[in-house]
Amino acid sequence: MSPTALPSRLIGAADRIPASLDLLAGPDHGRVALPVRLAWSGLTEFDVTDPRQRLTLYRTLLDCGQREDIIRYVNPSLLRADWPRIRRLTSRRLIALWERKLPGLST
């Protein structure tokens, strides 16, 4: 890597994925307000009943969230329902990591 290149956002990504979908404790309704370290521009608060806002929320968490963030904010049922859309809109390498660690997502 050259000194001016940014590090891959996938470094450590596998370690951020929870060990099981059963650990996810995110809400299935209401609003989620992300801390500034995750939502530094654009929306900072998301209505999880709105599919578009939820998709943005989950993509942000998959890309930037730590394991504790993912566990706190992601609902397992909603993630499973949204997974086909998330798969099309997120890095293939990141999707592969998630599906390898949580095979129940791709069923």
C-alpha positions in Angstrom: 0.0 0.0 0.0 1.4 3.4 -0.9 1.7 6.0 1.8 -1.2 8.0 0.3 -3.6 5.1 -0.1 -6.4 4.8 2.4 -6.7 1.5 4.2 -9.4 -0.9 3.1 -12.7 -0.5 5.0 -12.8 -4.3 5.1 -9.8 -4.5 7.5 -11.3 -6.0 10.7 -14.8 -6.3 9.1 -15.1 -10.0 10.0 -14.4 -9.2 13.6 -17.3 -6.7 13.7 -19.9 -9.3 12.6 -21.8 -10.8 15.6 -21.3 -14.5 16.1 -25.1 -15.2 15.7 -28.2 -13.5 14.4 -29.7 -14.3 17.8 -27.4 -11.7 19.4 -29.0 -8.8 17.4 -31.3 -6.8 19.6 -32.3 -3.8 17.4 -35.8 -2.4 17.4 -38.5 -3.4 14.9 -40.2 -0.1 15.1 -39.4 3.5 16.2 -36.4 5.7 15.6 -32.7 5.0 15.9 -30.3 7.9 16.5 -26.7 7.0 15.5 -23.7 8.6 17.3 -21.7 11.1 15.3 -18.9 8.6 14.8 -21.2 6.6 12.6 -23.4 9.2 11.0 -21.2 12.2 10.4 -23.1 13.6 7.4 -26.7 13.2 6.1 -29.2 11.4 8.2 -28.3 10.8 11.9 -31.7 9.5 12.9 -33.6 6.7 11.1 -37.2 5.4 11.3 -36.8 1.6 11.2 -40.4 1.2 9.9 -39.4 3.1 6.8 -37.7 0.6 4.4 -35.5 3.2 2.7 -34.3 4.7 6.0 -33.7 1.3 7.5 -31.7 0.2 4.4 -29.5 3.3 4.8 -29.2 2.6 8.5 -28.2 -1.1 8.1 -25.8 -0.4 5.3 -24.1 2.3 7.4 -23.8 -0.2 10.3 -22.5 -3.0 8.1 -19.9 -0.7 6.6 -18.8 1.3 9.7 -20.4 0.0 12.8 -18.6 -1.9 15.5 -20.0 -5.3 16.7 -21.7 -3.6 19.7 -23.4 -1.0 17.3 -24.7 -3.8 15.1 -26.0 -5.8 18.0 -27.7 -2.7 19.5 -29.3 -1.3 16.3 -30.0 -4.1 13.9 -33.1 -6.2 14.2 -32.6 -9.9 13.0 -36.0 -10.2 11.4 -35.7 -7.0 9.5 -32.1 -7.7 8.5 -33.2 -11.1 7.0 -36.1 -9.4 5.1 -33.8 -6.7 3.8 -30.9 -8.9 3.0 -31.7 -9.4 -0.7 -31.7 -5.6 -1.2 -28.6 -5.1 1.0 -26.8 -7.8 -1.1 -27.3 -5.7 -4.2 -26.2 -2.4 -2.7 -23.2 -3.4 -0.6 -19.7 -4.6 -1.5 -19.6 -8.2 -2.6 -16.6 -8.8 -0.3 -18.4 -7.5 2.7 -21.6 -9.5 1.8 -19.4 -12.7 1.5 -18.0 -12.1 5.0 -21.4 -11.7 6.5 -22.9 -14.7 4.7 -19.9 -16.9 5.7 -20.2 -15.9 9.4 -24.1 -15.9 9.4 -25.2 -18.4 6.9 -28.9 -17.9 7.9 -28.9 -14.6 6.1 -28.7 -16.1 2.6 -31.6 -18.6 3.1 
